[in-house]
Amino acid sequence: MYKKGIYTVLSNEPLTTTVYRMVLEGDTQYITRSGQFINIELEGKFLRRPISVADYDATTITIIYKVVGRGTEQMRNMAVGTKLDILTGLGNGFSTDNDAKHPLLVGGGVGVPPMYNLCKRLLKEGKRPTIVMGFNTASEVFYTEEFKALGVEVYCSTADGSMGTKGFVTDAIREAGIEFDYLYTCGPLPMFKALYEATSVDGEFSFEERMGCGFGGCMGCTCKTKHGYKRICKEGPVLKREEIIW
């Protein structure tokens, strides 16, 4: 169930030259799982902007977004106190209802943010997650220290080798010899395909897809799965490994 409400910008700060963290104050009761997203209405824009939830508590939502176009550029310039019309509690999110003891979390670029609240939730449940993050270059890396502060093992890969393992997340996993019994991941499709081929454990993949309405009405983000057609914004964005058709 999703909910429309007005939220106030409490902070809006850069993490890198293009990635920003925004904290919003408002009703968070409709966010029930890590990996869900919000949909932000922007002045002058026809479609809302879907942004994954990095973290939340009783009164605030933290989002991390990359400035890639006019909409996110508009967000970057928002001052503290700005009021936003937002839909919350969208998407199915990740499930932690499994027997995994040492899950692996893999985030690629802006796929890293939803891993943060998921990591906190897994730790609270007594599990021992490990996080692997993939970026193009060191200047794009963010949130390594925040994950380390949670007390989990953190590994990083960069395509140019400027930080961590040179190559991709699969290279970092192999180089570190990480042992895991479940996989959670969010990021670009090529990373998903590489992880799918390099791993054999059960897991959940959070897909990035262009969306119209964000709540299942327009059918614009529908994709075919082994269990029939699903709307990424409604029955997704998280799909289980066994239902994905590549």
MOKA-V706696 format. One record per residue. N is the residue number from 1. PHI is phi in whole degrees, -180 to 180 (NA if undefined). Layout:
BEGIN
N/PHI  N/PHI
END
This chain:
BEGIN
1/NA  2/-109  3/-143  4/-94  5/-160  6/-103  7/-124  8/-109  9/-73  10/-92  11/-158  12/-155  13/-129  14/-78  15/-102  16/-139  17/-69  18/-125  19/-109  20/-125  21/-115  22/-122  23/-110  24/-117  25/-106  26/167  27/-75  28/-114  29/-65  30/-89  31/-89  32/-120  33/-140  34/-63  35/96  36/-77  37/-136  38/-117  39/-127  40/-102  41/-83  42/-117  43/-58  44/84  45/-110  46/-71  47/-101  48/-70  49/-105  50/-81  51/-133  52/-69  53/-87  54/-82  55/-163  56/-160  57/-139  58/-65  59/-132  60/-133  61/-124  62/-109  63/-122  64/-126  65/-133  66/-107  67/-78  68/-128  69/-161  70/-66  71/-66  72/-71  73/-65  74/-63  75/-65  76/-58  77/-90  78/-74  79/-90  80/-57  81/100  82/-61  83/-98  84/-128  85/-88  86/-135  87/-96  88/-119  89/74  90/-89  91/85  92/-86  93/77  94/-82  95/-105  96/-108  97/-85  98/-151  99/-93  100/-62  101/-107  102/-133  103/-74  104/-105  105/-107  106/-128  107/-122  108/-112  109/60  110/-75  111/-84  112/-71  113/-50  114/-66  115/-70  116/-68  117/-66  118/-61  119/-60  120/-61  121/-67  122/-63  123/-62  124/-63  125/-86  126/88  127/-93  128/-119  129/-77  130/-123  131/-115  132/-121  133/-121  134/-121  135/-140  136/-79  137/-153  138/-59  139/-68  140/-97  141/-72  142/-148  143/71  144/-65  145/-68  146/-65  147/-70  148/-61  149/-64  150/-78  151/92  152/-106  153/-74  154/-123  155/-125  156/-135  157/-127  158/-131  159/-61  160/-96  161/77  162/-75  163/-155  164/68  165/-74  166/-78  167/126  168/-120  169/-59  170/-65  171/-68  172/-66  173/-63  174/-68  175/-63  176/-81  177/63  178/-69  179/-102  180/-153  181/-121  182/-163  183/-127  184/-120  185/-150  186/-146  187/163  188/-75  189/-59  190/-59  191/-65  192/-59  193/-62  194/-65  195/-67  196/-60  197/-76  198/-91  199/-125  200/-130  201/-76  202/-65  203/-174  204/-132  205/-117  206/-97  207/-85  208/-97  209/-143  210/-66  211/-126  212/-98  213/-80  214/91  215/-133  216/93  217/-83  218/-89  219/67  220/-70  221/-109  222/-69  223/-136  224/-87  225/-124  226/-69  227/-108  228/103  229/-80  230/-134  231/-89  232/-61  233/-78  234/-113  235/-79  236/-107  237/-77  238/-91  239/-116  240/-81  241/-49  242/-71  243/-104  244/-79  245/-110  246/-89
END
